[in-house]
């Protein structure tokens, strides 16, 4: 299965791009949703998290999100420790999921695609870019957050320049109506790449 990754910073519009691919019948893997599901449902991952962060990581109801959130927001080392457990589980889950899909290619959506090492498991990576002011406005409106809150989240992510340097393809999302023809063109290109890949 040919695998495409889509990434972008907060407010870039990567989820909108993924929705347009989904509307064209492409299967989308949401890494955020997968990470939450695996932390809640995977026995092996649960054991690793408990070993790393203590029994308080889970309650009778399941994953203790407030406890883990406090742990990782107060310590960069703790965040890296949790990511080192969750990222490999997500990658393994994605590989199994991708092989079970029909169609010529699949799309993986992740804000931290390069940081998580997901690019090593993909055939192409698309970076969705947008001017910082526009990203701020979109995020503040969508999340009902302050500019300071959004800027602090932006500071933890790769810049558009870094994403553009690392990605195979970059798209600039200023006007949403321009995205549909861009996605149609990418869909054609990825189907072509997938067929060439399969023929080898």
Buried (B, 14 or more C-beta within 10 A) or exposed (E): BBBBBBBBBBBBBBBBBBBBBEEEEBBBBBBEEBBBEBBEEBEEBBEBBEEBBEEEBBEEEEBBEEBBEEBBEEEEEBBEBBBEBBBBBBBBBBEEBBEEBEBBBBBBBBBBBBBBEBBEBBBBBBBBBBBBEBBBBBBBEEEEBEEEEBBEBBEEBBEBEEBBEBBBBBBBBEEEEEBBEBBEEBBEEBBEBBEEEEEE
